Amino acid sequence: MVASLVNKLGRKGTLLFNNIFSIVPAVMMGVSEIAKTYEIIIVARFIVGICAGLSSNVVPMYLGELAPKNLRGAIGIVPQLFITVGILAAQVLGIRHILGNSTGWPIMLGLTAIPAVLELLLLPFFPESPRYMLIQRGDEKNAKKALQRLRGWEDVDEELTEMRVEDQSERAEGHLTVLSLLSQRSLRWQLISIIILNMGQQLSGVNAIYYYADSIYGGAGVNPNDIQYVTVGTGAVNVLMTVAAVFIVESSGRRLLLLLGFGICCGACVLLTVALNFQDTVTWMPYISIACVIFYVIGHAIGPSPIPNVVTTEMFRQTARPAAFMVGGSVHWLSNFTVGLVFPFMEEGLGPYSFIIFAVICLVTLIYEWMVVPETKNKTFLEVSQMFAKKNKTEIKLSTGDLPLKDGKESLADAERVTAF
């Protein structure tokens, strides 16, 4: 649903519309116990899945288009940061003596309406994506106003010029439809990259760790009454490392964080396999198992979790971006579903060795990232497209008489403005 909605309603309009799919199911789940029907929860979970599918793709797209290029990585990670905050909040509220009990669970499920209501009240005061308005709607006047409001200063001509050049290059090549994305030679390696990164992100075992952390901790010898607190601790580590990623992504770059993250996850999966095999014979081995889970969470939080959405925003130009997020998001959730469905059978059939499969997937993704995906930090969307044009053996076309592309380096004044921001 992503591509068609963001093209028709805009990025901001889609997010406002999406709140329906959060508030309605929250009310349904909140009253499910009073209604004495579990079927209403199943229907509500299906509807809230639509909300998750839309928001997990549209929010990074919207923020990526709002952000200046030298803060795009940091701002692009913020959605993932709030996902980790949401996970931690659910883990805390799910503690047995808070809401994780027979009387509190309908309240906990109903609380999911609160963020949606806040967004519904506050988002109308924020501007639509200037890129969407200028390139897709041709509304340069409102695009300039939105950009001036976002940046906090009047002189936004340089960014507007860059948007016009991007618009002209897209018009020279023809605007892409969703279906043509799959056959477009000039986008071949970008498309393969987002598919590999999203598959690697989910098939690396992150949801096997989260979905079944309790059983891993229990198997590692943690007292059953203390498992919930260890799980909360893991969630807190996830939040802290994602905060760290926000602050280092613009200095370290996207590529280094992806390589480091997948490398840590690969090593943690291998060591976890060894630890689970020997935990019954070596008394201190359960602590190694817990350490492996924590190190895995650290590795995933700094790279594989937040960065794929950032680079998806940066690898594609304006009209191709919604289709790219549709493909990347579909691969993401399909892979998520596959791990959740298959891992219990893997665990039953392979035991501890199931994490070796995840280690191999991490390694393969790391190798692909090392060989194919370039660094995209501090580049305009058109500059990133030009980098990939060499790999795709194509040329970025510009309309006759277009403005030349400027060097990607910032002026001192730009640096001062961003520092002030």
C-alpha positions in Angstrom: 0.0 0.0 0.0 3.0 2.3 0.6 3.7 3.5 -3.0 0.2 4.3 -4.1 -0.7 6.1 -0.8 2.4 8.3 -0.5 2.1 9.4 -4.2 -1.6 10.3 -3.8 -1.8 11.6 -0.2 1.8 12.7 0.3 4.1 11.6 3.0 2.4 13.6 5.8 -1.1 12.8 4.5 -0.3 9.0 4.5 0.9 9.2 8.1 -2.2 11.0 9.2 -4.4 8.5 7.4 -2.5 5.7 8.9 -3.6 6.6 12.4 -6.9 5.0 11.7 -5.1 1.6 11.6 -3.7 2.3 15.1 -6.6 3.9 17.0 -9.4 1.6 15.8 -7.6 -1.7 16.7 -6.4 -0.2 20.0 -10.0 0.4 21.0 -11.0 -3.0 19.8 -8.2 -4.7 21.8 -9.0 -2.6 24.9 -12.6 -3.7 25.0 -12.0 -7.3 24.0 -12.3 -8.6 27.5 -15.5 -6.8 28.2 -16.9 -8.1 24.8 -15.8 -11.6 25.9 -14.4 -12.5 22.4 -10.9 -13.3 21.4 -11.7 -13.0 17.7 -11.8 -9.2 18.0 -8.1 -9.3 19.1 -7.2 -11.4 16.0 -8.9 -8.8 13.7 -7.3 -5.9 15.6 -3.9 -7.4 15.3 -4.4 -7.7 11.5 -5.4 -4.1 11.3 -2.5 -2.9 13.5 -0.3 -4.8 11.1 -1.3 -2.5 8.3 -0.3 0.4 10.6 3.1 -1.2 11.2 3.7 -1.9 7.5 2.8 1.7 6.5 4.5 3.6 9.3 7.8 1.5 9.2 8.3 2.6 5.6 6.7 6.1 5.4 8.2 7.6 8.5 11.9 7.0 7.3 10.9 8.2 3.8 9.3 11.4 5.2 12.1 12.2 7.6 14.8 11.4 5.0 13.3 13.9 2.6 13.0 16.6 5.3 16.5 16.3 6.6 19.6 18.2 5.3 22.0 15.8 3.6 24.6 16.1 6.5 22.1 15.1 9.1 20.1 12.6 7.0 21.7 9.6 8.6 21.1 10.7 12.2 17.5 11.8 11.5 16.9 8.6 9.5 17.9 6.4 12.6 15.4 8.2 14.9 12.4 6.1 13.7 14.4 3.0 14.7 15.3 4.6 18.0 11.6 5.1 18.9 10.9 1.5 17.8 13.4 0.3 20.4 11.9 2.7 22.9 8.5 1.2 22.1 9.9 -2.3 22.6 11.4 -1.3 25.9 8.1 0.3 27.1 6.2 -2.9 26.2 8.7 -5.0 28.1 8.4 -2.8 31.2 4.6 -2.6 31.1 4.6 -6.4 30.5 6.2 -7.1 33.8 3.8 -9.3 35.8 3.1 -6.8 38.7 2.5 -3.9 36.3 0.3 -4.8 33.3 1.5 -8.3 32.4 -1.3 -10.0 34.3 -4.9 -11.3 33.9 -6.4 -7.8 34.7 -3.9 -5.5 33.1 -3.4 -6.9 29.6 -6.4 -5.2 27.9 -5.1 -1.8 29.2 -1.7 -2.5 27.8 -3.0 -3.4 24.4 -5.3 -0.3 24.4 -2.4 2.0 25.2 -1.2 1.7 21.6 -3.7 4.4 20.7 -1.8 7.1 22.7 1.1 7.6 20.2 -1.4 7.7 17.3 -3.6 10.3 19.0 -0.5 12.4 19.7 0.5 12.2 16.0 -3.0 13.0 14.9 -3.0 16.2 17.0 0.6 17.4 16.3 1.5 16.3 12.8 -0.9 18.7 11.0 1.3 21.6 12.3 4.4 20.2 10.5 5.1 20.8 6.8 4.8 18.3 4.0 8.0 17.0 2.4 9.4 19.9 0.2 10.7 17.3 -2.3 7.3 15.8 -2.7 5.7 19.2 -3.2 8.3 20.4 -5.7 9.2 17.3 -7.7 5.9 15.3 -7.6 3.4 18.2 -7.3 5.3 21.0 -9.0 4.4 23.4 -6.2 7.7 25.3 -5.8 6.2 28.1 -3.8 5.0 25.9 -0.9 8.1 23.7 -1.2 10.2 26.8 -0.6 8.1 27.9 2.4 8.3 24.5 3.9 12.1 24.3 3.4 12.6 27.8 5.0 10.5 26.7 8.0 12.4 23.5 8.4 15.9 25.0 8.1 15.2 28.2 10.1 16.6 30.6 7.5 15.5 32.3 4.3 18.2 31.4 1.9 17.3 27.9 0.7 18.1 28.4 -3.0 21.0 25.9 -3.1 18.7 23.1 -1.9 15.9 24.1 -4.2 18.4 24.1 -7.1 19.5 20.6 -6.2 15.9 19.5 -6.1 15.3 21.0 -9.6 18.3 19.2 -11.0 17.0 15.9 -9.6 13.5 16.7 -11.0 15.0 17.5 -14.5 17.1 14.3 -14.5 13.9 12.2 -13.7 11.9 14.0 -16.4 14.7 13.2 -18.9 14.6 9.5 -18.0 10.8 9.3 -17.5 9.0 9.0 -14.2 9.0 5.5 -12.8 5.9 3.4 -12.0 6.1 0.7 -9.3 6.2 -2.1 -11.8 8.9 -0.5 -14.0 11.3 -0.3 -11.0 11.9 -4.0 -11.2 13.1 -3.8 -14.8 14.9 -0.5 -14.7 18.6 -1.1 -15.5 19.7 2.2 -13.9 18.3 1.0 -10.6 19.4 -2.6 -10.7 22.1 -2.6 -8.0 20.2 -0.3 -5.8 17.2 -2.6 -5.9 19.3 -5.7 -5.2 21.1 -3.9 -2.4 17.9 -3.0 -0.5 16.5 -6.6 -0.9 19.8 -8.1 0.4 20.0 -5.6 3.3 16.4 -6.1 4.4 16.6 -9.9 4.1 19.9 -9.8 6.0 18.4 -7.6 8.7 15.6 -10.0 9.4 17.0 -13.4 8.5 20.1 -12.7 10.6 18.1 -14.0 13.6 17.1 -10.8 15.3 13.5 -11.9 15.8 14.6 -15.4 16.8 16.5 -13.6 19.6 13.6 -11.3 20.6 10.7 -13.7 20.0 12.4 -16.5 22.0 14.7 -14.6 24.4 12.8 -15.9 27.4 13.4 -19.5 26.4 17.1 -18.7 25.7 17.5 -17.2 29.1 15.6 -20.0 30.7 17.8 -22.6 28.9 20.8 -20.6 30.0 19.8 -21.2 33.7 18.2 -17.8 34.6 15.6 -18.1 37.3 12.1 -18.1 35.7 11.0 -15.2 37.9 14.0 -13.1 36.8 13.7 -13.7 33.1 11.4 -10.7 32.6 13.9 -8.3 34.2 16.8 -9.7 32.0 14.6 -9.1 29.0 14.0 -5.5 30.1 17.7 -5.1 30.5 18.3 -6.3 26.9 15.7 -3.8 25.7 17.5 -1.0 27.5 20.8 -2.0 25.8 19.0 -1.9 22.5 17.8 1.7 23.1 21.3 2.9 24.3 23.1 1.5 21.3 20.6 2.9 18.9 21.1 6.3 20.6 24.8 5.8 20.1 24.2 5.1 16.4 22.3 8.4 16.0 25.4 10.3 17.2 28.1 8.4 15.3 26.4 7.7 11.9 27.4 11.0 10.4 31.1 10.7 11.4 31.5 6.9 10.9 29.3 6.6 7.8 26.6 4.0 7.0 28.9 1.4 5.5 31.1 1.0 8.6 28.2 0.6 10.9 26.6 -2.0 8.7 29.9 -4.0 8.4 30.6 -3.7 12.1 27.0 -4.6 13.0 26.8 -7.7 10.9 30.3 -8.8 11.9 29.3 -8.6 15.6 26.0 -10.5 15.0 27.9 -13.2 13.1 30.4 -13.7 15.9 27.7 -13.6 18.6 25.7 -16.4 16.8 28.7 -18.6 16.4 29.7 -18.2 20.1 26.1 -18.6 21.2 26.0 -22.0 19.4 29.1 -23.1 21.3 27.8 -21.8 24.6 24.4 -23.5 24.3 26.1 -26.8 23.5 28.3 -26.7 26.6 26.0 -25.0 29.1 25.0 -28.3 30.7 28.6 -29.4 31.3 30.4 -26.1 32.1 28.9 -24.2 35.1 29.8 -20.7 33.8 28.7 -21.2 30.2 25.1 -19.9 30.8 26.6 -16.5 31.5 28.4 -16.6 28.1 25.0 -17.4 26.5 23.5 -14.3 28.0 26.6 -12.2 27.0 26.2 -13.5 23.4 22.6 -12.3 23.3 23.5 -8.9 24.6 26.4 -8.5 22.1 24.1 -9.6 19.3 21.6 -6.9 20.3 24.5 -4.3 20.4 25.7 -5.3 17.0 22.2 -5.3 15.4 21.3 -1.9 17.1 24.3 0.0 15.6 23.9 -1.2 12.0 21.5 -3.8 10.7 18.5 -2.5 12.5 18.6 1.3 11.7 20.7 1.7 8.5 18.8 -0.2 5.8 16.0 2.4 5.9 18.5 5.2 5.8 20.3 3.9 2.7 16.9 3.0 1.0 16.1 6.7 1.3 19.5 7.8 -0.1 19.8 5.3 -3.0 16.7 6.3 -4.9 15.5 9.6 -6.4 12.1 11.0 -5.7 9.6 9.2 -7.9 11.4 5.8 -7.5 11.6 6.1 -3.7 8.0 5.0 -2.8 8.3 1.9 -5.0 11.7 1.1 -3.5 10.3 1.4 0.0 7.4 -0.8 -1.1 9.8 -3.5 -2.2 12.2 -3.2 0.7 9.3 -3.1 3.2 7.6 -6.2 1.7 10.9 -8.1 1.9 11.4 -6.9 5.5 8.1 -8.1 6.8 8.1 -11.3 4.7 11.5 -12.2 6.1 10.3 -11.2 9.6 7.2 -13.5 9.2 9.4 -16.4 7.9 11.8 -16.3 10.9 8.9 -16.1 13.4 7.2 -19.1 11.7 10.2 -21.3 11.0 12.5 -20.8 14.0 10.6 -23.0 16.4 10.9 -25.9 14.0 14.6 -25.1 13.4 15.1 -25.0 17.2 13.4 -28.4 17.5 15.3 -30.0 14.6 18.7 -28.4 14.9 18.8 -27.2 18.5 21.7 -24.8 19.2 23.0 -25.3 15.7 20.1 -23.2 14.3 22.1 -20.1 15.1 24.9 -21.2 12.7 22.4 -20.6 9.9 21.9 -17.0 11.1 25.7 -16.6 11.4 26.1 -17.6 7.7 23.4 -15.2 6.7 25.1 -12.4 8.6 28.4 -13.3 6.9 26.9 -13.4 3.4 25.3 -10.0 3.9 28.5 -8.5 5.3 30.4 -9.7 2.2 27.8 -8.3 -0.1 27.9 -5.0 1.7 31.7 -4.9 1.6 31.8 -5.6 -2.2 28.8 -3.6 -3.5 27.3 -0.9 -1.3 29.1 2.4 -1.4 29.2 5.1 1.4 26.3 7.5 1.0 26.9 9.9 3.8 26.8 13.7 3.0 25.8 13.0 -0.6 22.7 14.4 -2.4 20.3 11.9 -3.8 21.5 12.6 -7.3 25.1 12.2 -6.4 24.3 8.7 -4.9 22.5 7.8 -8.2 25.6 8.9 -10.1 27.7 6.6 -7.9 25.5 3.6 -8.8 25.3 4.6 -12.4 28.8 3.3 -12.9 27.9 -0.1 -11.3 24.8 -0.3 -13.5 26.7 0.8 -16.6 24.2 3.6 -17.3 24.3 7.3 -17.4 22.3 9.9 -15.4 20.5 12.1 -18.0 19.8 15.7 -17.6 17.4 17.8 -19.6 18.8 20.3 -22.1 19.9 23.6 -20.5 19.7 22.3 -17.0 21.7 23.7 -14.1 25.0 21.9 -13.5 25.4 19.7 -10.5 27.3 21.4 -7.7 30.1 19.9 -5.8 28.9 18.0 -2.8 31.1 19.9 -0.4 29.4 22.3 2.0 30.2 25.9 2.5 31.4 27.2 5.9 28.1 29.0 6.3 26.2 25.7 5.8 28.4 24.0 8.5 27.7 26.8 10.9 24.0 26.6 10.3 23.9 22.9 10.9 25.9 23.2 14.0 23.4 25.8 15.4 20.6 23.4 14.5 
